[in-house]
């Protein structure tokens, strides 16, 4: 999970959506779904896909760029 601010002063949380079947033991390859949340109460979320491991090494500029590319999530899935 990563927390960052954008130029307008809003804070965002970026985290992996690992799904309900994820295991800590499974090797990570391919693509990962990354969910950006601004406010859990209002449900403002965006979704992007990035190569496995991208989130850990992403700079703030990378996070902002991904956020701008993100697709707004209009539905809520189970947590």
LUMGU-777798 format. One record per atom (N, C-alpha, C): residue number from 1; chain; atom name; x negated, y negated, z. Coordinates in nm, 3 decimals. Atoms other than C-alpha are relative to their C-alpha. Example, Ala and Ser with C-alpha at 12.3 -4.5 7.8 and 13.67 -1.06 7.14 Angstrom:
// LUMGU-777798
  gudren  lumba  kekol       c1       c2       c3
       1      A      N   -0.089    0.119    0.000
       1      A     CA   -1.230    0.450    0.780
       1      A      C   -0.090   -0.120    0.000
       2      A      N    0.082    0.119   -0.006
       2      A     CA   -1.367    0.106    0.714
       2      A      C    0.077   -0.109    0.073
END
This chain:
// LUMGU-777798
  gudren  lumba  kekol       c1       c2       c3
       1      A      N   -0.085    0.118    0.000
       1      A     CA    0.000    0.000    0.000
       1      A      C   -0.089   -0.123    0.000
       2      A      N    0.075    0.125    0.007
       2      A     CA   -0.124   -0.349   -0.085
       2      A      C    0.098   -0.116    0.017
       3      A      N   -0.079    0.121   -0.019
       3      A     CA    0.013   -0.688    0.024
       3      A      C   -0.077   -0.114   -0.063
       4      A      N    0.067    0.112    0.065
       4      A     CA   -0.062   -0.999   -0.184
       4      A      C    0.099   -0.113   -0.023
       5      A      N   -0.082    0.118    0.029
       5      A     CA    0.065   -1.350   -0.261
       5      A      C   -0.025   -0.045   -0.143
       6      A      N    0.012    0.057    0.133
       6      A     CA    0.132   -1.510   -0.597
       6      A      C   -0.002   -0.152    0.011
       7      A      N    0.017    0.146    0.001
       7      A     CA    0.090   -1.875   -0.700
       7      A      C    0.119   -0.076    0.060
       8      A      N   -0.117    0.071   -0.054
       8      A     CA    0.447   -1.968   -0.597
       8      A      C    0.014    0.017    0.151
       9      A      N   -0.001   -0.017   -0.146
       9      A     CA    0.367   -1.860   -0.239
       9      A      C    0.076    0.121    0.050
      10      A      N   -0.073   -0.118   -0.045
      10      A     CA    0.582   -1.547   -0.234
      10      A      C   -0.096    0.116    0.024
      11      A      N    0.080   -0.118   -0.032
      11      A     CA    0.440   -1.232   -0.079
      11      A      C    0.067    0.124   -0.058
      12      A      N   -0.049   -0.125    0.057
      12      A     CA    0.475   -0.893   -0.242
      12      A      C   -0.074    0.117    0.062
      13      A      N    0.060   -0.125   -0.044
      13      A     CA    0.407   -0.537   -0.132
      13      A      C   -0.003    0.092   -0.122
      14      A      N    0.012   -0.097    0.109
      14      A     CA    0.276   -0.292   -0.392
      14      A      C   -0.029    0.136    0.063
      15      A      N    0.022   -0.134   -0.056
      15      A     CA    0.304    0.078   -0.311
      15      A      C    0.036    0.105   -0.104
      16      A      N   -0.029   -0.111    0.089
      16      A     CA    0.311    0.411   -0.487
      16      A      C    0.137    0.056    0.029
      17      A      N   -0.122   -0.076   -0.017
      17      A     CA    0.643    0.578   -0.546
      17      A      C   -0.037    0.145   -0.029
      18      A      N    0.050   -0.136    0.015
      18      A     CA    0.529    0.932   -0.483
      18      A      C    0.111    0.104   -0.009
      19      A      N   -0.111   -0.093    0.010
      19      A     CA    0.874    1.087   -0.484
      19      A      C    0.010    0.091    0.121
      20      A      N   -0.026   -0.085   -0.117
      20      A     CA    1.016    1.335   -0.241
      20      A      C   -0.079    0.129   -0.001
      21      A      N    0.072   -0.127    0.010
      21      A     CA    0.805    1.628   -0.366
      21      A      C   -0.151   -0.017    0.005
      22      A      N    0.145    0.025   -0.002
      22      A     CA    0.461    1.469   -0.326
      22      A      C   -0.066    0.074    0.115
      23      A      N    0.079   -0.061   -0.107
      23      A     CA    0.194    1.648   -0.130
      23      A      C   -0.135   -0.069    0.006
      24      A      N    0.130    0.065   -0.017
      24      A     CA   -0.125    1.504    0.011
      24      A      C   -0.111    0.082   -0.064
      25      A      N    0.103   -0.088    0.054
      25      A     CA   -0.318    1.804   -0.125
      25      A      C   -0.009   -0.005   -0.152
      26      A      N   -0.004   -0.006    0.147
      26      A     CA   -0.217    1.766   -0.491
      26      A      C   -0.098   -0.100   -0.062
      27      A      N    0.090    0.093    0.067
      27      A     CA   -0.486    1.617   -0.716
      27      A      C    0.079   -0.098   -0.085
      28      A      N   -0.071    0.104    0.073
      28      A     CA   -0.382    1.292   -0.879
      28      A      C   -0.063   -0.017   -0.138
      29      A      N    0.043    0.023    0.137
      29      A     CA   -0.408    1.272   -1.257
      29      A      C    0.114   -0.066   -0.076
      30      A      N   -0.105    0.058    0.082
      30      A     CA   -0.218    1.088   -1.527
      30      A      C    0.042   -0.138    0.049
      31      A      N   -0.058    0.130   -0.033
      31      A     CA    0.011    0.799   -1.438
      31      A      C    0.071    0.004    0.135
      32      A      N   -0.073    0.015   -0.126
      32      A     CA    0.159    0.672   -1.112
      32      A      C    0.102   -0.113   -0.014
      33      A      N   -0.101    0.106   -0.007
      33      A     CA    0.476    0.471   -1.054
      33      A      C   -0.035   -0.088    0.119
      34      A      N    0.031    0.097   -0.106
      34      A     CA    0.402    0.156   -0.854
      34      A      C    0.120   -0.092    0.015
      35      A      N   -0.115    0.084   -0.031
      35      A     CA    0.687   -0.029   -0.686
      35      A      C   -0.049   -0.126    0.070
      36      A      N    0.029    0.129   -0.063
      36      A     CA    0.654   -0.398   -0.602
      36      A      C    0.127   -0.042    0.072
      37      A      N   -0.114    0.047   -0.079
      37      A     CA    0.883   -0.518   -0.322
      37      A      C   -0.030   -0.138    0.054
      38      A      N    0.017    0.134   -0.056
      38      A     CA    0.932   -0.881   -0.232
      38      A      C    0.067   -0.007    0.136
      39      A      N   -0.080    0.010   -0.122
      39      A     CA    1.198   -0.846    0.032
      39      A      C    0.087    0.124    0.008
      40      A      N   -0.074   -0.125   -0.014
      40      A     CA    1.333   -0.514    0.151
      40      A      C    0.148   -0.028    0.024
      41      A      N   -0.139    0.032   -0.032
      41      A     CA    1.653   -0.683    0.275
      41      A      C    0.079   -0.032   -0.126
      42      A      N   -0.072    0.036    0.122
      42      A     CA    1.749   -0.834   -0.062
      42      A      C   -0.019    0.104   -0.110
      43      A      N    0.020   -0.106    0.097
      43      A     CA    1.613   -0.536   -0.252
      43      A      C   -0.070   -0.042   -0.128
      44      A      N    0.071    0.042    0.121
      44      A     CA    1.401   -0.732   -0.500
      44      A      C   -0.118    0.094   -0.023
      45      A      N    0.103   -0.096    0.031
      45      A     CA    1.190   -0.463   -0.659
      45      A      C   -0.030   -0.001   -0.149
      46      A      N    0.043   -0.018    0.139
      46      A     CA    0.992   -0.415   -0.979
      46      A      C   -0.082    0.127   -0.008
      47      A      N    0.066   -0.127    0.020
      47      A     CA    0.842   -0.101   -1.124
      47      A      C   -0.094   -0.008   -0.119
      48      A      N    0.096   -0.013    0.110
      48      A     CA    0.531   -0.044   -1.337
      48      A      C   -0.066    0.138    0.009
      49      A      N    0.079   -0.124    0.003
      49      A     CA    0.328    0.258   -1.440
      49      A      C   -0.144   -0.036   -0.029
      50      A      N    0.143    0.024    0.016
      50      A     CA   -0.050    0.259   -1.409
      50      A      C   -0.075    0.132    0.014
      51      A      N    0.078   -0.124   -0.014
      51      A     CA   -0.325    0.521   -1.434
      51      A      C   -0.022    0.035    0.148
      52      A      N    0.022   -0.049   -0.136
      52      A     CA   -0.380    0.733   -1.126
      52      A      C   -0.121   -0.068    0.063
      53      A      N    0.107    0.067   -0.074
      53      A     CA   -0.592    0.551   -0.866
      53      A      C   -0.011   -0.149   -0.024
      54      A      N    0.009    0.142    0.036
      54      A     CA   -0.534    0.206   -1.017
      54      A      C    0.027   -0.091    0.120
      55      A      N   -0.041    0.089   -0.109
      55      A     CA   -0.366    0.057   -0.708
      55      A      C   -0.113   -0.024    0.100
      56      A      N    0.106    0.015   -0.100
      56      A     CA   -0.661    0.120   -0.476
      56      A      C   -0.108   -0.097   -0.047
      57      A      N    0.108    0.085    0.051
      57      A     CA   -0.908   -0.064   -0.702
      57      A      C    0.045   -0.130   -0.065
      58      A      N   -0.052    0.118    0.069
      58      A     CA   -0.681   -0.337   -0.839
      58      A      C   -0.035   -0.130    0.073
      59      A      N    0.023    0.133   -0.057
      59      A     CA   -0.781   -0.700   -0.785
      59      A      C    0.135   -0.070    0.016
      60      A      N   -0.124    0.077   -0.014
      60      A     CA   -0.522   -0.961   -0.687
      60      A      C    0.050   -0.043   -0.138
      61      A      N   -0.040    0.037    0.137
      61      A     CA   -0.523   -1.079   -1.051
      61      A      C    0.065    0.118   -0.072
      62      A      N   -0.059   -0.121    0.060
      62      A     CA   -0.453   -0.720   -1.164
      62      A      C    0.141    0.022    0.054
      63      A      N   -0.131   -0.020   -0.062
      63      A     CA   -0.164   -0.696   -0.917
      63      A      C    0.101   -0.101   -0.053
      64      A      N   -0.089    0.104    0.050
      64      A     CA   -0.015   -1.027   -1.033
      64      A      C    0.039    0.030   -0.145
      65      A      N   -0.028   -0.034    0.139
      65      A     CA   -0.045   -0.922   -1.398
      65      A      C    0.100    0.116   -0.010
      66      A      N   -0.092   -0.114   -0.001
      66      A     CA    0.127   -0.590   -1.327
      66      A      C    0.139   -0.042    0.047
      67      A      N   -0.129    0.050   -0.051
      67      A     CA    0.399   -0.768   -1.128
      67      A      C    0.077   -0.071   -0.110
      68      A      N   -0.064    0.073    0.109
      68      A     CA    0.471   -0.994   -1.426
      68      A      C    0.051    0.093   -0.109
      69      A      N   -0.042   -0.098    0.099
      69      A     CA    0.498   -0.689   -1.653
      69      A      C    0.111    0.090    0.053
      70      A      N   -0.093   -0.094   -0.063
      70      A     CA    0.720   -0.504   -1.406
      70      A      C    0.143   -0.015   -0.045
      71      A      N   -0.141   -0.005    0.034
      71      A     CA    1.072   -0.401   -1.487
      71      A      C    0.079   -0.006    0.130
      72      A      N   -0.082    0.012   -0.121
      72      A     CA    1.333   -0.504   -1.232
      72      A      C    0.075    0.130    0.025
      73      A      N   -0.071   -0.121   -0.039
      73      A     CA    1.473   -0.206   -1.047
      73      A      C    0.142   -0.040    0.039
      74      A      N   -0.138    0.038   -0.025
      74      A     CA    1.850   -0.231   -1.055
      74      A      C    0.074    0.103    0.085
      75      A      N   -0.062   -0.105   -0.082
      75      A     CA    1.924    0.088   -0.864
      75      A      C   -0.093    0.034    0.114
      76      A      N    0.077   -0.038   -0.117
      76      A     CA    1.809    0.215   -0.529
      76      A      C   -0.006    0.152    0.005
      77      A      N    0.013   -0.144   -0.012
      77      A     CA    1.671    0.565   -0.496
      77      A      C   -0.031    0.033    0.146
      78      A      N    0.016   -0.044   -0.137
      78      A     CA    1.646    0.764   -0.175
      78      A      C   -0.140   -0.021    0.053
      79      A      N    0.130    0.020   -0.063
      79      A     CA    1.365    0.703    0.071
      79      A      C   -0.026    0.108    0.100
END
